Amino acid sequence: MKKLYADTNTFLRFLLQDNVKQAEIAEKKFALAKEKKLRVIIISEIIPELTYVLSGVYKLSRVETAKQVANILKTPYFDIKHRDTWDKVMDLYPQVNIDVVDIFLAVRANEEGGEVFSFDKDFEKIARLF
């Protein structure tokens, strides 16, 4: 089966519908994935970039950004690396004003029974949420 490693802009066009032609192409590829005719793979590094662009460039709120990203994460026919961890991250993202990668690091450490080694005080905020 053909594998497509999706870039961040694929999801931006799909979510924002700001380029109709590209949004339609994305929709068609996603439909093929739903029909199991190809695989859409999302590597973990795409999620922070998507989060950054939605909130930093397009100025979506943290709540709306988390909602949009969570919708992608919940799409069962996307092959998403660390899906469960990113789901937890998107639950926490609107609750704390902390970089999404730091939240991911804290969640991942918590999942694996570890601790974050950092000099960043933001991790104290995250620790209170577990």
C-alpha positions as a Markdown table, in Angstrom:
| # | Residue | x | y | z |
|---|---|---|---|---|
| 1 | Met | 0.0 | 0.0 | 0.0 |
| 2 | Lys | 1.3 | 3.5 | -0.9 |
| 3 | Lys | 2.4 | 5.6 | 2.1 |
| 4 | Leu | 2.1 | 9.3 | 2.2 |
| 5 | Tyr | 4.1 | 11.1 | 4.9 |
| 6 | Ala | 2.0 | 14.2 | 5.4 |
| 7 | Asp | 3.6 | 17.7 | 5.8 |
| 8 | Thr | 2.1 | 20.3 | 8.1 |
| 9 | Asn | 0.9 | 22.4 | 5.2 |
| 10 | Thr | -1.4 | 19.5 | 4.1 |
| 11 | Phe | -3.3 | 19.9 | 7.3 |
| 12 | Leu | -3.2 | 23.6 | 7.3 |
| 13 | Arg | -4.8 | 23.8 | 3.9 |
| 14 | Phe | -7.4 | 21.2 | 4.9 |
| 15 | Leu | -8.3 | 22.9 | 8.2 |
| 16 | Leu | -8.2 | 26.5 | 7.1 |
| 17 | Gln | -9.6 | 26.1 | 3.5 |
| 18 | Asp | -7.5 | 29.1 | 2.5 |
| 19 | Asn | -6.3 | 27.4 | -0.7 |
| 20 | Val | -9.4 | 25.7 | -2.2 |
| 21 | Lys | -7.4 | 23.6 | -4.8 |
| 22 | Gln | -4.9 | 22.3 | -2.2 |
| 23 | Ala | -7.7 | 21.7 | 0.3 |
| 24 | Glu | -9.6 | 19.6 | -2.2 |
| 25 | Ile | -6.4 | 17.5 | -3.0 |
| 26 | Ala | -5.9 | 16.9 | 0.7 |
| 27 | Glu | -9.5 | 15.9 | 1.1 |
| 28 | Lys | -9.2 | 13.4 | -1.8 |
| 29 | Lys | -6.0 | 11.9 | -0.3 |
| 30 | Phe | -7.7 | 11.6 | 3.1 |
| 31 | Ala | -10.7 | 9.9 | 1.6 |
| 32 | Leu | -8.4 | 7.4 | 0.0 |
| 33 | Ala | -6.9 | 6.8 | 3.4 |
| 34 | Lys | -10.3 | 6.3 | 4.8 |
| 35 | Glu | -11.0 | 3.7 | 2.1 |
| 36 | Lys | -7.7 | 2.0 | 3.0 |
| 37 | Lys | -6.3 | 2.6 | -0.5 |
| 38 | Leu | -3.3 | 4.4 | 0.9 |
| 39 | Arg | -1.8 | 5.3 | 4.3 |
| 40 | Val | -1.4 | 8.8 | 5.6 |
| 41 | Ile | 1.4 | 8.9 | 8.1 |
| 42 | Ile | 1.9 | 11.8 | 10.5 |
| 43 | Ile | 5.3 | 11.8 | 12.2 |
| 44 | Ser | 5.4 | 13.2 | 15.7 |
| 45 | Glu | 7.3 | 16.3 | 14.7 |
| 46 | Ile | 4.4 | 17.6 | 12.6 |
| 47 | Ile | 2.2 | 18.1 | 15.6 |
| 48 | Pro | 4.2 | 20.9 | 17.3 |
| 49 | Glu | 4.7 | 22.6 | 14.0 |
| 50 | Leu | 1.0 | 22.5 | 13.3 |
| 51 | Thr | 0.3 | 23.8 | 16.8 |
| 52 | Tyr | 2.8 | 26.6 | 16.4 |
| 53 | Val | 1.4 | 27.8 | 13.0 |
| 54 | Leu | -2.2 | 27.6 | 14.1 |
| 55 | Ser | -1.6 | 29.6 | 17.3 |
| 56 | Gly | 1.4 | 31.7 | 16.4 |
| 57 | Val | 0.8 | 32.6 | 12.7 |
| 58 | Tyr | -3.0 | 32.3 | 12.4 |
| 59 | Lys | -3.6 | 33.5 | 16.0 |
| 60 | Leu | -6.1 | 30.8 | 16.9 |
| 61 | Ser | -6.6 | 30.5 | 20.7 |
| 62 | Arg | -5.0 | 27.6 | 22.6 |
| 63 | Val | -8.5 | 26.1 | 23.0 |
| 64 | Glu | -9.2 | 26.3 | 19.2 |
| 65 | Thr | -5.8 | 25.1 | 18.3 |
| 66 | Ala | -6.1 | 22.1 | 20.6 |
| 67 | Lys | -9.5 | 21.4 | 19.2 |
| 68 | Gln | -8.2 | 21.4 | 15.6 |
| 69 | Val | -5.2 | 19.3 | 16.3 |
| 70 | Ala | -7.3 | 16.9 | 18.4 |
| 71 | Asn | -9.6 | 16.4 | 15.5 |
| 72 | Ile | -6.7 | 15.2 | 13.4 |
| 73 | Leu | -5.4 | 13.0 | 16.2 |
| 74 | Lys | -8.8 | 11.4 | 16.5 |
| 75 | Thr | -9.0 | 10.5 | 12.8 |
| 76 | Pro | -8.6 | 6.7 | 12.9 |
| 77 | Tyr | -7.3 | 6.3 | 9.4 |
| 78 | Phe | -4.3 | 8.5 | 10.0 |
| 79 | Asp | -1.2 | 6.6 | 11.1 |
| 80 | Ile | 0.1 | 8.9 | 13.9 |
| 81 | Lys | 3.3 | 8.4 | 15.8 |
| 82 | His | 2.7 | 8.8 | 19.6 |
| 83 | Arg | -1.0 | 9.3 | 19.1 |
| 84 | Asp | -2.0 | 8.6 | 22.7 |
| 85 | Thr | 0.7 | 10.9 | 24.1 |
| 86 | Trp | -0.4 | 13.7 | 21.7 |
| 87 | Asp | -4.0 | 13.2 | 22.8 |
| 88 | Lys | -3.0 | 13.9 | 26.4 |
| 89 | Val | -0.9 | 16.9 | 25.3 |
| 90 | Met | -3.8 | 18.5 | 23.5 |
| 91 | Asp | -6.0 | 18.0 | 26.6 |
| 92 | Leu | -3.4 | 19.9 | 28.6 |
| 93 | Tyr | -2.4 | 22.5 | 26.0 |
| 94 | Pro | -5.3 | 24.9 | 26.7 |
| 95 | Gln | -4.8 | 24.6 | 30.5 |
| 96 | Val | -1.2 | 25.9 | 30.6 |
| 97 | Asn | 0.7 | 28.6 | 28.8 |
| 98 | Ile | 3.6 | 26.4 | 28.1 |
| 99 | Asp | 5.3 | 25.3 | 24.8 |
| 100 | Val | 3.7 | 22.2 | 23.3 |
| 101 | Val | 7.0 | 20.4 | 23.1 |
| 102 | Asp | 7.6 | 20.9 | 26.8 |
| 103 | Ile | 4.1 | 19.5 | 27.5 |
| 104 | Phe | 4.9 | 16.5 | 25.3 |
| 105 | Leu | 8.2 | 16.0 | 27.2 |
| 106 | Ala | 6.4 | 16.1 | 30.5 |
| 107 | Val | 3.6 | 13.7 | 29.4 |
| 108 | Arg | 6.0 | 11.3 | 27.9 |
| 109 | Ala | 8.2 | 11.3 | 31.0 |
| 110 | Asn | 5.1 | 10.7 | 33.1 |
| 111 | Glu | 3.9 | 7.9 | 30.9 |
| 112 | Glu | 7.2 | 6.1 | 31.3 |
| 113 | Gly | 7.6 | 6.7 | 35.0 |
| 114 | Gly | 10.4 | 9.2 | 34.5 |
| 115 | Glu | 11.1 | 12.8 | 35.3 |
| 116 | Val | 12.0 | 15.8 | 33.2 |
| 117 | Phe | 15.5 | 17.1 | 33.6 |
| 118 | Ser | 15.3 | 20.8 | 33.0 |
| 119 | Phe | 16.1 | 24.2 | 34.5 |
| 120 | Asp | 12.8 | 25.6 | 33.0 |
| 121 | Lys | 10.3 | 26.5 | 35.8 |
| 122 | Asp | 7.4 | 25.7 | 33.4 |
| 123 | Phe | 7.7 | 22.1 | 34.2 |
| 124 | Glu | 6.5 | 22.8 | 37.7 |
| 125 | Lys | 3.2 | 24.1 | 36.2 |
| 126 | Ile | 2.8 | 20.9 | 34.2 |
| 127 | Ala | 3.6 | 18.7 | 37.2 |
| 128 | Arg | 0.6 | 20.0 | 39.0 |
| 129 | Leu | -1.7 | 18.7 | 36.3 |
| 130 | Phe | -0.7 | 15.1 | 36.7 |
